[in-house]
């Protein structure tokens, strides 16, 4: 099983009792499971990713809104929705706003064919929705899906897994 622990602050760095507890749980769970801790990159000199004590820590850029609040708002959108396309559009808009991002895209998984399909985007060309597909493991999105964890890369085009889709208009972005 792959366990994800989401927490605002995680050792080392500024943390409190919750961070200490999360670290203890990550250590104990990593004996039997694959564990990824997703936290804030605060202070900014912390590594984006590290392996330690049998688990992985992934640090994402700091948002002005607490991480838990964004997840709670996504859950609220999903719970009151009856239309997948509209739900994904609403989640995409929320993430763009909360992270002050230029681009946010959501891919759905076709488990039978083991592929990802671009299902919603803000920032990329809308014509690409439904037409961009890639096998799980291919491209940066496919790599994230295969690993089951986020990937944060400053210069995406320089990464060996980068895959270019001209129909998205993504060439105007770097990360």
Backbone bond lengths (Angstrom), bond angles and torsions (degrees), N, CA, C in turn:
res aa  C-N    CA-C-N  psi(-1)  N-CA   C-N-CA  omega(-1)  CA-C   N-CA-C  phi
1 X - - - 1.442 - - 1.522 108.63 -
2 X 1.326 116.21 145.20 1.465 121.55 176.00 1.525 107.32 -104.99
3 X 1.328 116.31 121.80 1.457 122.44 -178.66 1.523 108.71 -108.23
4 X 1.336 116.97 130.43 1.461 121.90 174.72 1.524 108.01 -110.67
5 X 1.325 116.02 130.72 1.459 121.81 175.56 1.516 107.09 -112.65
6 X 1.321 117.55 119.69 1.459 122.92 -179.98 1.522 107.99 -104.27
7 X 1.327 116.34 122.13 1.455 119.88 -178.83 1.523 109.25 -149.33
8 X 1.319 116.60 142.60 1.455 121.86 -176.33 1.515 114.29 -65.15
9 X 1.329 117.72 -41.05 1.470 121.83 -179.15 1.520 108.27 -133.99
10 X 1.327 115.35 139.34 1.463 120.44 -175.87 1.520 108.77 -142.47
11 X 1.337 117.37 139.95 1.474 120.45 -179.25 1.530 112.38 -60.57
12 X 1.314 119.55 152.36 1.457 125.38 -6.24 1.519 109.89 -78.78
13 X 1.280 116.54 173.48 1.457 121.36 -177.53 1.508 109.15 112.83
14 X 1.322 115.49 -162.32 1.462 119.20 -179.16 1.519 108.73 -74.96
15 X 1.311 116.13 122.59 1.452 120.77 179.78 1.516 109.34 -157.17
16 X 1.302 115.92 168.99 1.457 121.94 178.04 1.510 109.77 -132.49
17 X 1.302 115.59 -154.10 1.459 120.74 -176.73 1.512 113.70 -61.17
18 X 1.331 116.94 -37.52 1.474 120.05 -179.84 1.522 110.59 -63.82
19 X 1.342 117.18 -40.45 1.459 120.87 178.02 1.513 112.14 -63.04
20 X 1.325 116.20 -41.93 1.471 121.23 178.67 1.531 109.91 -63.67
21 X 1.335 116.69 -43.83 1.466 120.69 178.38 1.529 111.43 -63.38
22 X 1.338 117.08 -43.60 1.461 120.87 179.83 1.526 110.68 -62.07
23 X 1.334 116.75 -40.42 1.459 120.24 178.23 1.526 110.36 -62.88
24 X 1.330 117.42 -42.49 1.462 121.07 177.58 1.515 112.51 -61.77
25 X 1.337 116.39 -43.72 1.462 120.37 177.72 1.521 111.39 -63.76
26 X 1.320 116.77 -42.63 1.468 119.96 179.34 1.524 110.65 -59.33
27 X 1.342 116.89 -43.78 1.470 120.94 179.43 1.525 110.68 -62.78
28 X 1.341 116.94 -47.18 1.467 120.01 -177.61 1.527 111.84 -66.73
29 X 1.331 116.91 -43.66 1.465 119.92 -178.01 1.522 112.60 -68.95
30 X 1.341 116.96 -28.34 1.470 119.60 -177.25 1.523 112.43 -68.72
31 X 1.335 117.67 -11.95 1.471 119.93 174.58 1.521 111.54 -66.66
32 X 1.347 116.54 -30.57 1.464 121.25 -174.88 1.521 114.42 -120.62
33 X 1.363 116.90 -12.63 1.456 119.97 -173.41 1.526 110.55 -138.50
34 X 1.320 114.92 164.07 1.462 120.87 171.19 1.530 106.65 -84.90
35 X 1.320 117.41 121.88 1.465 121.64 -173.73 1.523 110.31 -119.37
36 X 1.337 115.78 132.34 1.458 122.63 173.57 1.515 108.08 -125.19
37 X 1.327 116.18 125.27 1.460 122.13 175.01 1.527 106.70 -98.34
38 X 1.326 116.68 126.08 1.465 122.09 178.24 1.523 106.95 -111.78
39 X 1.337 115.33 121.67 1.455 120.13 -174.25 1.522 110.63 -144.43
40 X 1.319 116.71 -177.76 1.465 122.65 178.95 1.513 110.36 -82.79
41 X 1.285 116.13 148.57 1.471 121.72 174.65 1.528 107.03 -94.16
42 X 1.339 114.88 81.60 1.454 121.35 -174.28 1.521 108.43 -144.63
43 X 1.309 119.69 108.74 1.458 128.26 11.03 1.532 112.16 -76.23
44 X 1.320 114.88 164.07 1.463 122.22 -173.07 1.522 113.98 -66.34
45 X 1.321 119.22 -15.57 1.470 120.36 -178.96 1.528 112.59 -83.94
46 X 1.325 118.26 -1.05 1.456 120.31 176.18 1.527 109.29 -70.33
47 X 1.334 117.45 150.77 1.473 119.09 178.65 1.528 111.16 -66.62
48 X 1.333 116.14 149.08 1.463 120.70 178.38 1.523 111.44 -68.26
49 X 1.320 115.96 -30.50 1.463 121.15 -177.15 1.518 109.27 -149.11
50 X 1.326 115.90 139.60 1.463 119.48 174.98 1.522 109.59 -150.82
51 X 1.312 114.41 150.34 1.458 122.14 174.88 1.520 106.28 -106.86
52 X 1.321 116.50 128.62 1.461 118.89 177.47 1.512 110.91 -157.86
53 X 1.297 116.16 145.42 1.469 123.07 176.14 1.527 113.06 50.68
54 X 1.330 116.95 30.50 1.459 120.58 176.84 1.514 115.83 87.40
55 X 1.322 118.37 4.32 1.458 120.75 178.69 1.521 110.04 -135.09
56 X 1.345 115.77 168.29 1.459 122.90 -178.60 1.516 109.39 -108.24
57 X 1.337 116.28 137.99 1.463 121.65 173.78 1.524 107.04 -114.11
58 X 1.337 116.43 125.19 1.457 122.59 177.00 1.525 106.34 -115.90
59 X 1.332 115.55 123.02 1.471 120.62 -179.31 1.529 109.22 -109.17
60 X 1.317 115.92 126.50 1.456 122.83 -178.58 1.524 110.03 -105.48
61 X 1.340 117.31 156.34 1.468 119.86 178.77 1.526 111.65 -54.80
62 X 1.312 116.00 147.44 1.461 121.87 -177.35 1.524 110.30 -71.24
63 X 1.306 115.21 134.16 1.463 122.38 175.16 1.524 108.17 -105.62
64 X 1.315 115.66 154.54 1.460 119.56 176.73 1.523 111.42 -73.59
65 X 1.323 118.17 -17.51 1.456 122.75 -179.38 1.520 108.12 -105.49
66 X 1.330 117.93 135.05 1.468 119.04 178.79 1.525 112.09 -55.86
67 X 1.330 115.76 141.17 1.457 122.29 -178.36 1.526 111.67 -56.61
68 X 1.318 117.21 -42.64 1.464 120.39 -177.64 1.519 111.47 -62.02
69 X 1.340 117.25 -34.13 1.463 119.96 -178.71 1.528 110.86 -67.67
70 X 1.322 116.66 -39.44 1.464 119.85 177.99 1.527 110.25 -62.84
71 X 1.339 117.63 -43.95 1.469 120.43 178.47 1.522 111.17 -63.92
72 X 1.332 116.90 -39.07 1.459 120.14 178.14 1.523 110.64 -64.29
73 X 1.327 117.45 -39.93 1.464 120.52 179.36 1.523 111.64 -69.23
74 X 1.330 117.49 -36.04 1.473 120.67 175.01 1.528 109.11 -63.28
75 X 1.322 117.04 -44.14 1.471 120.65 178.68 1.526 111.04 -60.51
76 X 1.324 117.19 -39.00 1.464 120.82 178.59 1.533 111.48 -65.10
77 X 1.325 116.55 -41.26 1.472 120.62 177.55 1.524 110.13 -60.87
78 X 1.315 116.33 -46.91 1.469 121.27 -178.01 1.524 111.22 -64.74
79 X 1.339 117.11 -41.20 1.466 120.15 -175.71 1.528 113.29 -67.55
80 X 1.337 118.03 -26.12 1.461 119.17 -178.14 1.531 112.78 -102.65
81 X 1.317 117.20 9.76 1.453 121.41 -174.48 1.524 112.11 -100.53
82 X 1.336 113.45 149.65 1.466 120.16 175.81 1.522 112.02 -127.72
83 X 1.333 116.97 1.30 1.455 121.96 -176.99 1.534 108.75 -130.45
84 X 1.328 117.23 118.77 1.457 120.99 -174.72 1.526 112.52 -60.95
85 X 1.323 118.05 -47.07 1.470 120.54 -177.56 1.528 111.23 -61.02
86 X 1.330 116.84 -43.29 1.465 120.32 179.36 1.526 111.15 -68.17
87 X 1.313 117.31 -38.23 1.471 121.19 177.51 1.519 110.22 -60.98
88 X 1.321 116.87 -47.91 1.465 120.58 -179.56 1.523 110.91 -64.21
89 X 1.328 117.95 -39.02 1.466 121.07 177.26 1.530 110.67 -62.66
90 X 1.331 117.40 -41.48 1.460 121.11 179.22 1.531 112.22 -67.38
91 X 1.326 116.89 -39.72 1.471 120.63 178.03 1.530 109.78 -67.02
92 X 1.325 117.17 -42.35 1.464 121.27 178.29 1.533 110.37 -59.46
93 X 1.316 116.86 -45.35 1.472 121.14 179.65 1.527 111.10 -63.08
94 X 1.323 117.36 -41.27 1.462 121.09 178.94 1.529 111.13 -62.35
95 X 1.324 116.89 -45.89 1.459 120.94 -178.59 1.531 110.92 -64.13
96 X 1.330 117.48 -43.13 1.466 120.86 177.72 1.524 110.14 -58.23
97 X 1.314 116.00 -45.02 1.466 120.59 -178.74 1.526 111.29 -66.21
98 X 1.327 117.64 -47.60 1.464 121.21 -175.66 1.522 112.79 -68.23
99 X 1.331 116.82 -35.99 1.465 119.99 -178.02 1.522 112.10 -94.65
100 X 1.327 116.97 -1.53 1.458 121.85 -176.56 1.536 109.55 51.84
101 X 1.327 114.68 47.65 1.466 121.87 -174.77 1.523 110.98 -96.40
102 X 1.318 115.54 152.90 1.458 121.42 174.50 1.527 111.07 -82.60
103 X 1.329 115.91 -28.45 1.462 121.26 -176.48 1.516 109.84 -139.33
104 X 1.311 115.27 139.92 1.467 121.90 168.91 1.518 106.31 -145.75
105 X 1.310 116.32 131.68 1.457 121.22 178.75 1.518 109.30 -132.85
106 X 1.313 115.72 145.54 1.461 121.60 176.26 1.527 107.62 -121.25
107 X 1.313 114.99 132.32 1.460 122.10 177.12 1.523 108.44 -111.04
108 X 1.327 116.11 141.89 1.459 120.30 171.50 1.521 107.78 -97.95
109 X 1.321 115.58 160.35 1.462 121.00 -178.77 1.525 109.38 -109.66
110 X 1.313 115.75 127.76 1.459 122.04 169.15 1.523 105.02 -95.45
111 X 1.331 116.29 95.05 1.468 121.43 -173.33 1.521 112.11 -64.27
112 X 1.318 116.54 -34.54 1.459 120.25 -179.52 1.530 111.84 -63.84
113 X 1.329 116.45 -43.53 1.459 121.00 -178.68 1.531 112.54 -95.82
114 X 1.342 116.85 0.31 1.465 122.14 179.08 1.526 112.21 53.77
115 X 1.355 115.09 50.34 1.462 118.83 179.14 1.521 110.40 -137.59
116 X 1.325 114.78 160.65 1.458 123.38 177.31 1.521 108.63 -108.24
117 X 1.326 116.14 143.81 1.461 121.76 -178.66 1.524 107.83 -129.03
118 X 1.339 116.90 126.68 1.456 120.63 176.84 1.532 108.56 -63.20
119 X 1.345 116.05 118.39 1.457 120.42 -173.71 1.522 113.65 -112.20
120 X 1.326 117.48 -21.05 1.458 121.01 -179.89 1.521 108.64 -160.03
121 X 1.321 116.41 145.26 1.465 119.56 177.20 1.518 111.20 -156.09
122 X 1.294 114.66 148.54 1.456 123.40 164.41 1.520 104.26 -126.29
123 X 1.305 117.13 125.45 1.456 121.82 179.52 1.512 113.63 110.19
124 X 1.324 117.65 -40.38 1.461 120.58 174.56 1.533 107.72 -85.60
125 X 1.324 116.50 165.32 1.459 120.53 179.51 1.529 110.30 -67.07
126 X 1.324 116.64 127.63 1.467 122.05 -175.75 1.521 112.83 -60.73
127 X 1.328 117.84 -26.23 1.464 121.19 -179.84 1.533 111.37 -61.67
128 X 1.321 117.47 -21.09 1.467 121.59 -178.81 1.531 112.69 -75.77
129 X 1.340 117.24 -19.88 1.467 120.63 -179.43 1.525 109.26 -61.27
130 X 1.318 115.18 126.64 1.460 121.56 -179.82 1.516 114.46 86.64
131 X 1.342 117.58 -18.17 1.469 119.31 -178.07 1.532 112.52 -104.97
132 X 1.318 118.51 -22.88 1.464 120.38 178.09 1.529 108.15 -85.80
133 X 1.329 114.83 120.13 1.464 121.85 178.84 1.515 108.63 -134.30
134 X 1.332 116.17 149.11 1.464 120.44 176.33 1.521 109.11 -153.35
135 X 1.318 117.03 148.48 1.462 120.02 175.82 1.528 110.92 -66.17
136 X 1.311 116.25 148.17 1.461 120.06 173.37 1.524 107.22 -59.05
137 X 1.325 116.22 131.53 1.460 121.73 -177.62 1.515 113.29 100.97
138 X 1.332 117.91 -14.27 1.460 121.93 -179.15 1.526 110.07 -100.69
139 X 1.331 117.30 139.45 1.459 121.34 -177.92 1.517 110.67 71.67
140 X 1.321 116.51 175.29 1.461 120.53 -179.59 1.528 111.59 -70.11
141 X 1.326 116.74 -38.17 1.464 120.13 177.70 1.525 109.97 -65.57
142 X 1.310 116.63 -44.31 1.458 120.45 178.28 1.517 112.66 -63.89
143 X 1.331 116.49 -35.80 1.464 121.09 176.61 1.525 110.40 -65.28
144 X 1.337 117.10 -43.33 1.469 120.85 177.80 1.529 110.36 -61.95
145 X 1.329 117.19 -41.48 1.465 120.90 178.63 1.522 110.85 -65.24
146 X 1.316 116.94 -41.04 1.458 121.35 -179.64 1.529 110.87 -64.61
147 X 1.333 116.53 -43.51 1.470 121.63 -179.65 1.524 112.58 -76.54
148 X 1.327 116.01 -25.62 1.458 119.62 -176.61 1.510 112.66 73.36
149 X 1.331 116.46 31.28 1.461 120.66 -179.92 1.520 109.56 -152.66
150 X 1.341 116.22 156.37 1.468 118.91 -179.37 1.519 112.31 -69.35
151 X 1.325 114.94 155.30 1.465 121.69 175.25 1.527 106.47 -126.83
152 X 1.313 116.75 123.89 1.466 121.46 178.35 1.525 107.97 -116.51
153 X 1.336 116.18 114.59 1.461 121.62 -175.86 1.525 108.44 -131.09
154 X 1.318 116.01 129.35 1.464 120.01 -177.35 1.527 112.11 -69.71
155 X 1.327 117.78 -44.25 1.465 121.98 -179.19 1.526 108.89 -119.22
156 X 1.324 115.70 84.98 1.457 121.93 -173.00 1.525 113.10 -55.73
157 X 1.326 117.28 -40.75 1.479 120.55 -176.08 1.522 112.83 -63.02
158 X 1.304 117.99 -21.10 1.467 121.19 -179.50 1.528 112.82 -85.09
159 X 1.314 117.49 -10.40 1.463 121.08 -178.64 1.531 109.47 -78.59
160 X 1.334 118.25 138.90 1.479 120.20 -177.82 1.527 114.30 -62.12
161 X 1.322 118.78 -21.58 1.461 120.76 179.58 1.527 113.69 -90.80
162 X 1.322 117.57 -1.83 1.461 120.83 -178.28 1.531 109.97 -59.79
163 X 1.313 115.74 135.87 1.465 121.28 175.22 1.523 108.29 -130.46
164 X 1.308 116.47 130.47 1.465 123.13 -176.35 1.522 110.56 -93.82
165 X 1.340 116.18 131.86 1.459 122.86 174.65 1.529 107.31 -120.25
166 X 1.343 118.94 102.36 1.468 121.24 -175.36 1.531 113.92 -58.52
167 X 1.337 117.53 -31.51 1.456 120.58 -177.02 1.537 113.70 -68.05
168 X 1.341 117.29 -12.44 1.465 120.36 -179.87 1.518 113.35 -86.28
169 X 1.337 117.73 -21.09 1.462 120.84 -174.62 1.526 112.11 71.98
170 X 1.318 116.79 21.18 1.468 122.13 -174.34 1.511 114.34 -69.66
171 X 1.327 118.09 -10.91 1.476 120.62 -176.57 1.530 112.67 -62.64
172 X 1.339 117.48 -16.20 1.471 118.48 -179.79 1.525 112.57 -83.97
173 X 1.355 117.96 0.42 1.458 122.39 -179.94 1.532 110.36 -117.73
174 X 1.350 116.41 154.84 1.467 119.52 -177.45 1.531 113.53 -110.20
175 X 1.326 118.89 -28.89 1.477 118.80 -175.42 1.507 111.57 -122.34
